[in-house]
Amino acid sequence: MYKITKDDLAKKTDAQLAALFQETSKGLAAKGPDLAAAQSLVCTICCELARRGAKPS
């Protein structure tokens, strides 16, 4: 579920990144076996948004 690369994120629109951020953030609340992957993806999304000059909502 969380196998997304930096290149994949770079190809997404700001709206797609925001939606992915929201979805992944919900995964963090679940604290399931994918917690580390979800944390990593949130961090990677934030880095991509910062590169673009946007802030996650």
N, C-alpha and C positions, 0 to 999 in steps of 0.2 A: 504494500500500500504506500510506503514512503520511499520508494526507490526513484528519486528524482534528482537529476544532476544539475549543476550550476548552468550548464548549457540549456537544459530544459527550461529552467526558470528565466533565463535571459530571453527566451522566445515568447514568453507569456506576456499578455497585456497587464497593465496596472490593475485592472479590475479582476483578471484571473488570479494574479498574485494575492490580492486582498482576499478573494474567496478561498484560496488555498490556505492562506494564513489562518483564516477563521476556522476552517475545517480541521486543520492540524492542531490548532489551539484546543479544540474540543477533545482531540485525542490525548492531549496532555492531561486533561482533567480525568480521563478514564484510568490512567496509571496502569495500563495493561502491559503486556509483554513488549509492545512496540514503543514504550516510553522513550528510550534512548534515541530511537530513530525519529520520533516526533520532535524531540528536543533539538536534534541536529537539523531537521528540516526547517523548523521555526527560525533557527539561527541563520541558516542559509538564505531563507526568504528575506529576513531582515537585512542581511548583507546586500542582497540584490536590490531591495528597495532603497537602501542607503546609497548604493552606487547610482541609482536613478535620481536620487534627491527627494524621494518620497518617504513618508512615515507610515508604518502599519496602523490601521485603525482598530 
